[in-house]
Amino acid sequence: MFSEINILGVYVAPFAVMLLLAWLAMMPLSLISVRLGLLRHVWHPGLFKLCVYVIVLAAIVRAWSAWT
């Protein structure tokens, strides 16, 4: 069961926090993929990054629901 999170007196939806966490997790993954040259081998780099973001977000939501 998800419930609102109190951040400095402002109640925030937990999904907004999960979106932020997924974006923060994507930043180093994106840098690693650029540094390793992985994006040269995918058909559409933007679509690839979006798919990885959705996978990371799903993992965070799954971990969050198991934790609470």
Sequence and secondary structure as in RCSB ss.txt:
>XXXX:A:sequence
MFSEINILGVYVAPFAVMLLLAWLAMMPLSLISVRLGLLRHVWHPGLFKLCVYVIVLAAIVRAWSAWT
>XXXX:A:secstr
    EEETTEEE HHHHHHHHHHHHHHHHHHHHHHHTGGGGSS HHHHHHHHHHHHHHHHHHHHHHH 
